[in-house]
C-alpha cells in the first residue's frame, strides 16, 4: 500500500509472532515490545542526516560522522505508545519525548483527547509518533494534528500493526506523513480491533482488561 513501509526483518517478524500468541505472558509481552521497538527504531531512522566533527582516536585524528540538526522527538500516544517508547529510548537516549493523551471511545470509535506535553521548537525537529496499533487511524490522526498545530512539520508515524482501513484513513488525513509498521493485517472487526492482530496492546502490556 502507498505511503507505508513494512519492516520485514526476520527478527521483527519472529518477535511479533510470539507477541501475537495469546499464551504469551504480560512480562514476556512487555519485554518483546521493548526489544522489537528498538529494531523498528533502527529502520525508521536509517536515513537521518549526518555531518562530521573532528575527534581524536587512540591512533590519531579523524573527521567522524555524527547526527546533524536538533535532537529527535519521540511522541508517544498514551498509554500503549509508551511500550514502543522505552525501546526507542534505549537506542536514542538523547531524544526528547512528547506525550499525547488520546483514547478511543469504544462506542463511537472516535478519539477523545485529554493530554498534550511536548518539547519546544517542534518545527526544527524530526518527530516520530509511536503507537502499537493503527486500527481505525483516528487516534493517530488526532495526535498528529495536535503536533502540527504546535509547529511540527517533519513527522513520521511508527506502529507495530496496521489495518488497511486505518492506513487509508491516515493517508487521507495526513498524506505528508510516512508510515512504518511491522505488519499489515487483514481487517478490523465490528468493534474496531485489528484481525488477526494481538488483542489490546495496552491491556496485554500492563495486565489490565
N, C-alpha and C positions, 0 to 999 in steps of 0.2 A: 504494500500500500504506500502511496506517495506521502512524503513528509515524515516517515517514521523509519528508524534504523533498528533492526532486530540484532541483538548481541548474541550470536550463536556459539560463543566459545564453549568447548566441551565441559570445562569446569563449571561454568554458569549453568548449563543445562543439567548437569548431574546434580548439583546442589538444589536446583529448582525442583527436580523430581522428588527429592527427599522432602522438601518443604510441602509439596502438594499432598503427600501421603497423610491421611487423617490420623494415622497412628503415631506420627512424629510428635514428641513431647513439646511442651511450651519452651523448656530450656533449650532443646535442640533447635527448634524453630527460630528462636531468638539468636542463637549463635550462628546458624546458617544465614539468616538475613544479614547479619553483620558481615559475614565473610563474602556473600555474594555482592553486597553493596560496594565493597572495595574493588571487586572485579568490574562491576558496572561503571564505577567512577573512573577507572583506568581508561575505559573505552570512550566515555563521554567527554573526557579531557584530552584525548590523544592529539588534537590539533591546536592546542594552546600556543600562543605566540611566545617565542623565545628571543632573548637578547644575550649579550655576553658581558662578563666583568672579569677583570684581572684577579687572579689568585696565585698563591704560591703553593705548589705541591711539594712533598719532600724531595722531589727531583728537580724542581725548578719552576719558573713562571709559566703561566698559560692564560689564554682567554677562554673562560669556561662558560657554558650555557646556563642561563637562569631564566625563570619566568619573567615575562615583560608585563608591565602595567600594574594596576591596583589588584589587591588580593581578591580572590573569588568570593562569592557569596553562595552558600548553600541555603536554600529556602525550604524548610520542612512544613508540609501541610499536616497539621496536628490531627490525630495523635500518631497515626501509623507511620507518618513520614519520618518520625524520629528513629525508627528502626533502620532505615536506609542512611540516615544522617550520621549515625555513630561510626559505621564502617567507612564512610567517605571521609570523616574527620581523621580516622586512622591514617589515611593516605595523604590528606592535605590538612595537617593540623593547624596551619596558619589561616585557614579560610574563615571568613566572617559567617555568621549564622543569622538567618531570619526565621521567625516562627509565624505561621499564618493559621489562625483557628477557623476552620471551615468543617462543618459536618453535614451529612446528607440526611434530610428529613425522610424517614422510612415510608411515609405515606405519599408524599409528593415527588420524592427522589430529587428535589431541588436543594441547592446548597444554602446553608444558614451560616453567615459569617459572625464570629464573635471575638476575634483577637487578631492583632497585627503588630509586630515589632520587628524592625529591620535596621540594618546599618544605614548610615547616611551615605550620600554620594552614589546612589544606585546607578545613576546614568553612566558612570565611568567604570562599571564593574560587570563582569560576566556573572549572571545569576543562574544557578542550576536549581530548578524546583524539583522536589522529590516527594513522591507518594507511591506506595507499593502498587496500588491498583488504579488503572484508568478504566472505569466501568462506564457510566453514562458520560463522564468527562465534565460534568457540571461543576464539581468542586475545584478541579484543576483550572478550568476556565475562569472561575470567580477569583481564585487565588492569584492568577497571573494578571487579571485585570487590576487587582489591588496594587501589584508591583508596578505595572505600567503607569498607574495613576500617580505613583510616587517617584517616577522618573526612570525606571528600569527600561533599557532599550535592547540589551543583548541578553536574551533569555533562552535557556534550554529546559526541556522537561524530561525527567527520568523516572521510569516506573518499572516494576517487576513484571506485571502482567497487564495486557491491554485487550479490550474487546473491540471488535470492528465498529460498533455503534459509538463508542467513546472516541475512537480515532477520528471518525468522520465529524463528530460534534466539535472536537478540539480543533481540527484543521479548519473548520468553518469559523470558529471563534477567534483563533489566533494563527492565521496562516503563516505568520512570520516566525513562529516558534518551532524549532525542530524537536521531534520526539524520539526518545530512545527507550527500548524495552527489551526484556529477556525473552518474551514470547507473546504472540498474538493468539488468543484463544478463540473458541467458536462463536460465542454469542453471550448475550445477557438473558437471564431467566426473567420470569414475571415480577420478581422482587428486586431486579436491578443488580443481581450478583453475576460475576463472570463464571461461565461454564466452559470447561470443567473446573477451572480456577483452583483456588486453595482455601476457600472459605473467607471469613472476615480476617484480614491480616492483623488488624489491631487486636481483636479478641484472641487470636492464636499467639500473638507475640506477648500479650500481657496476662493471658489466662482468664479473660473475662468472657461474659456471654452477652 
